[in-house]
Amino acid sequence: MSNRTLPRLLQSPAVLLLLVWMLVPLSMTLYFSFIRYVLNNLRRPEWTTPALSNWRGFGNYEFVLKSKDFLFAIQNSLLIVCSILFLTVILGVLIAVLINKSFPGQGIVRVLLISPFFVMPAVNAVLWINMILDPVLGLQGIAVAGLNEMVAGLREMPVLGGFFSLWPEFNPISFRATQTSAYAVIIMVTWQWTPFAILIFMTSLQSEDQQQKEAAILDGASTWSQFRFLTLPHLGRPIAIVVMIQAIFHLSLYAEIEIVSRGNGNKNLPYLIGEFANNNIGAASATGIFAVILANIVAIFLLRMIGKTLME
């Protein structure tokens, strides 16, 4: 037996298990997407069983494509994912650079910054939508009410009162509304996942070449020049890795959307799959295939971007 055969034989059980683990659900989803499979149908009870006689071809895909929420779900998925990635990377880099310097209580600050990442998504959504973003009982409502009271007091001033009388009364934002519920999801997920980016960036900054920074300081380089030409290129690979990992997770967001708006004008592909899965398993499976295709497109784009970054 050659030196290569034995390692392959030892690895084969794990490889076969992984193939079965991935191929069986995918194959069943593909099969369901080509048949009429409806859980509750009194007029056509034969559709309630996943039989091959209920073959529909691409009918489920056509039904999903013609659905009024399909294109909106794709657009909303990309909006949420891209916004979260942009905010977490920007905030993660800035905070990591800020706390990378030594200061009293540095360890406690680092622990507090990382702690939101360990909050469960459902708990995170409930806390944000009820305790912070609620327009009446949340911190947002309290802050807006206090701001209106302050402006009302300023209007009574003898000199500047006329100026403040032109100010309109501020109204709190209802983040459960159709137009703003997606922004609530972006805010709460950004708060939860920024610590992940901070942790990766802080670890990378520990290996930054300090001799280059000292030489740049001696040459008179400003703080912005040091960050732009030394720190930011050093964080290129960690940024690419953070983007790829977070994109995979954020494409499957569900709990936050369910808790914030119940899908009222704020749906992504996983949420649309959940709606179809309540009864129409065929349409849900077809939507799942579309979600897999979208995830692969995003993954190919990110892998190419990461590969280019790693080769530089």
N, C-alpha and C positions, 0 to 999 in steps of 0.2 A: 504493500500500500504506500503510495507516494506521500510526500510531506503535505501536499495540498488536499488530498482526498480526505484524510482524517478530520481536519478542521471543518471541512464542508459537511461531512456526515454529522459531526457534533452540532453544527449550527442548523441543520435542516429541520429538526423538530420545531425550533423557535420560529424559523422562517415560515414553515407550513402553517403554524398556529396563527401567525400574523396575517398570512394570506386569507385563511378561512375567516378570521376576525373581521377583515375588511371586505372581502369579496361576497360573503353571504348576505350581509345587510344591503350592499350595493346592488347585488343581483335581485334581491327581493323587491327593492325600490324600483328598479328598472321594470321588473315584471308587473308590479302593481300599476306603474305609470302607463301601461299599454292595455289595461283592461278596465271595464266598468266595475268598480268596487265601492259600493255605497252602503254604509252601515245600517241606515234606516230608510227603507223604500217599500211602502205598502203596495204600490202599484206594480212594481217589478221586484218581487222577493228574490228572484234568482241573482240579482245584482249584489245581494248582501253577502255572497260567498265569493272568494277570489278564485273563480273557475276560469279555465282557459276558454270556455264557450262564451265568456263575456268580453272577448277580444274587441278592442276599440281602435287599435292602431295609434295614430298620433292625435286622436280626438281629445285626450286629456290635455295635451300640450297646446292644442288650438284653443281649448276652453280657458286655460290659464293665460295665454297670450291676449285673449280678448277680455279678460277680467279687468274691471276698471281700476283695481288696486295694484296690478302687477308692475306696470312701469313706475308708478309712484313708490312702490316698495323698493325697487332697485335704486331709484334716485335717492330715496331716504336712507337706504343702507349706505350708499357711497357718501352722502352728506355727513352722516353720523360718524362713520369710520374715519374719513379724511379730516374732519374737524377735531376729533379726539386725538388722532395721531399728531396733527400740527400743534395742538395746545400742549400735549404731554411732552413732546420733544423740546419745545421752546422753554416751557416751565422747568422741565427736568434738567436741561443744560444750565439754565441760569441759577437754579437753586443749588445744583451740585457744585458749580464753581464757587458760589457764595459760601457754602458751609464746608468747602474743602480746606479753608484756612483755619488755623488754630484760634480758638476763642473760649472763654469760660463757659462750661456747660455744653460743650460740643457733642459729647456722647448722648446726653439727654435729648438735645435737639434732633439728632439723627434718628433716635428711636421714635420720637414723636412724628417725624416726617414720614417714616416708613410704615407706621402703624395703620393708616387707612387702607393699605393694600390687603390687610388681613380681615377686613370687614366683608361679610357675605353680601353678594350683589343685591339680594332682596332687602336685607336690612339697610343697606346703603340707600336704596331707592325710597324706602319708607321714611327714613330719617330726613332725607333732603326734601321730599315733597311735602311732608307734614310739619316739620319743625323749622325749616329754613325758608323754603320757597312758597309756603302757603300765604296767600294775600291777606288773610285775616289773623290767624293765630301764629303764623310763622315769624321768623326774624325779619323777613322782608316786609311784612305788613306792619310790624312794630316800628321798623326803621322809617318807612314811608310816612306813617302817622306822626312820628316824632319830627320828621323833616317839615311836614306841613304845619305843625304847631310852631316850629322855630320861624318859618317864613311868615306866619300870621303875626307873631310877635314883632318881627322886623318891620312889618307894614305899619305898625303904630309909631315908629320912630319919627321924630319931627322933620328930619332932613332927608333921610334915605327912604322914608316910608313910601313916597311916590314911586321910587324905582322898584321896590319889591312888590308894590301893588300890581305891577305888570306881569309878575310871575304867575303862571297857571298853577292850579292845585295838582299835586302829583298823585297819580293813581297806581296802586300796586299791580304787578303783572300776574295774571292767572296762568301759571305754567301747565295747567291741565287743559288749556284751550287747544284748539286744533293747530293754530299757527305757531304756538310757542312750546308745545310739549316736547318736540324734538330737541329744542335748546336745553330744556331741563335734563333730558337724558345725557346730552353732551356734557353739561356742567358736572353732573354727579359721577359719571364714568371717568371724566378727566380728573376729578378730585381723587378717585379711588386708584387710578392707574399711574398718576404722576409719580408716586413713591417708587413704583417699579422702575421707571426710567431713572429716577434719582439714584437708586441703588446701583444700577448698571453703570451709570456715568461716574459716580463716586469711586467705584472699584477701578474704572479705567483711569481716572485722574491720578490714582496712587502710583501708576507706572509712568507718568509723564516725565520727560527728561528735564530735570531741573537745571542742568548745566546750560541748556539752550536758553532757558528763561533768564538765567543770570547773565548770559552773554548779551541777550536782547536788552536787558536793563542797562548794562554798561554801555551799550551802543545808543542809549537814549530812546528806546522804543516805548511808546505809550502803553497804557493798560489795554486799550482797545486793540492796538496792533498786536500785542502779545496774545490776546484772546483770538483774534481773527486768523493770524498766521501760524500760531503754535498750538493753542488749546483746541480750537475747532477742528483742524485737520486730524489731531490725535483722537478726537471723539468720532471720527467718520465711521469706523467699523461698528462701535457700540450703537451709534444712532441707527445704522442700517439694521442691526439685529433687533433693536427695540421696535422698530417700525414693522418688521416682519412678524415678530411674535404677537404684538398687539393687534395687528390687522387680522390674524387668524382668530383671535378671541373675540374681537369686536364685530366681526361679521356674523357671529352667532348670538348677539344680544337678544334677550327675550324678557327676562324678569323686570328689567327697568321700564320697558315699554308697557308691559302689562300693568304694572303698579301705577305708573304716572297717568296714562291716558286710556287704558283698555283698548288700545288700537284706534282711538278716535282721531283720525287724521294723522296718525304717527305710526306707520307700519314699516317693518323691514321684511325681508324674505322669510326668516325664521318665524316671525309672527304670522305672516300670511299662510305658511305651512300649517301652523297650529289652528288657524281658522278653518282651513279646508279639512284638516284631520278630524274635526268634530263629527263629520259625516262622510265627506267625499274623500276616501283614501286614495283613489286614482288621481284626482287633481292635486292632492297633497304630495303624492310621490312625484308627479311631474314637476311641481314647484321645487321639490327637493333636488331633482336633477338639474334644474336651472340654477339653484343655489350652489351646487357642486361645480358647475361650469364657471359661474362668477368667481367662486373662491379659487379655482385653478387659474383663471385669468389674472386675478390679483396676485396669486402666489408666483406665477411665472414672471410678472413684472417686477415683483419685489426681489425674487431670486436673481434676476439679471442685474438689478440695481445693487444688490449686496455683492454679487460676484465681481462687478466692476469696482466696487469700493475695496474689496479684499485684494484685488490685483494691483491696485495703485500703491 
